[in-house]
Amino acid sequence: MTPLGVGSNASLKNVSLVLKNQIPQAIVLHQLSDAVIYPPRWGRGSVPQAETVAERADLYRFVLRSLFEHFNVAIAQINQLTRLPR
């Protein structure tokens, strides 16, 4: 969603898949209240009531953090089981 200047929380706890015959058909975001907006890309007049970010890098950071935050838990569990260094 970043081309429009909107970043939404796509973490595992906020997303569900809609399946048809065991094939993903759609993604459902449960809450949009924690979305962020990068006003220069919004381009639709007034910015809605949402948190704004000042830089494009902040928008990307928000989106990528929500997409990949679950990896931290998985990596920690793997390290605990295997005792491999990080």
Contacts in CASP RR format, 6 or more apart in sequence:
PFRMAT RR
TARGET T0000
AUTHOR 0000-0000-0000
METHOD contacts of the structure
MODEL  1
MTPLGVGSNASLKNVSLVLKNQIPQAIVLHQLSDAVIYPPRWGRGSVPQA
ETVAERADLYRFVLRSLFEHFNVAIAQINQLTRLPR
1 7 0 8 1.000
1 8 0 8 1.000
1 63 0 8 1.000
2 38 0 8 1.000
2 41 0 8 1.000
2 59 0 8 1.000
2 60 0 8 1.000
2 63 0 8 1.000
3 41 0 8 1.000
4 41 0 8 1.000
4 42 0 8 1.000
5 37 0 8 1.000
5 38 0 8 1.000
5 41 0 8 1.000
5 42 0 8 1.000
5 59 0 8 1.000
6 35 0 8 1.000
6 36 0 8 1.000
6 37 0 8 1.000
6 38 0 8 1.000
6 42 0 8 1.000
7 35 0 8 1.000
7 36 0 8 1.000
7 37 0 8 1.000
7 38 0 8 1.000
7 59 0 8 1.000
7 62 0 8 1.000
7 63 0 8 1.000
8 29 0 8 1.000
8 32 0 8 1.000
8 34 0 8 1.000
8 35 0 8 1.000
8 63 0 8 1.000
8 66 0 8 1.000
9 29 0 8 1.000
9 31 0 8 1.000
9 34 0 8 1.000
9 35 0 8 1.000
9 66 0 8 1.000
10 27 0 8 1.000
10 29 0 8 1.000
10 63 0 8 1.000
10 66 0 8 1.000
10 67 0 8 1.000
11 66 0 8 1.000
11 67 0 8 1.000
11 69 0 8 1.000
11 70 0 8 1.000
12 70 0 8 1.000
14 29 0 8 1.000
14 30 0 8 1.000
14 31 0 8 1.000
14 66 0 8 1.000
15 27 0 8 1.000
15 28 0 8 1.000
15 29 0 8 1.000
15 30 0 8 1.000
16 27 0 8 1.000
16 28 0 8 1.000
16 30 0 8 1.000
17 24 0 8 1.000
17 25 0 8 1.000
17 26 0 8 1.000
17 27 0 8 1.000
17 28 0 8 1.000
18 24 0 8 1.000
18 25 0 8 1.000
18 26 0 8 1.000
18 27 0 8 1.000
18 28 0 8 1.000
19 25 0 8 1.000
34 51 0 8 1.000
35 50 0 8 1.000
35 51 0 8 1.000
36 50 0 8 1.000
36 51 0 8 1.000
36 52 0 8 1.000
36 53 0 8 1.000
36 58 0 8 1.000
36 59 0 8 1.000
36 62 0 8 1.000
37 47 0 8 1.000
37 48 0 8 1.000
37 50 0 8 1.000
37 51 0 8 1.000
37 52 0 8 1.000
37 53 0 8 1.000
38 52 0 8 1.000
38 53 0 8 1.000
38 55 0 8 1.000
38 56 0 8 1.000
38 58 0 8 1.000
38 59 0 8 1.000
39 47 0 8 1.000
39 52 0 8 1.000
41 56 0 8 1.000
41 59 0 8 1.000
53 59 0 8 1.000
53 62 0 8 1.000
75 86 0 8 1.000
78 84 0 8 1.000
79 85 0 8 1.000
79 86 0 8 1.000
END
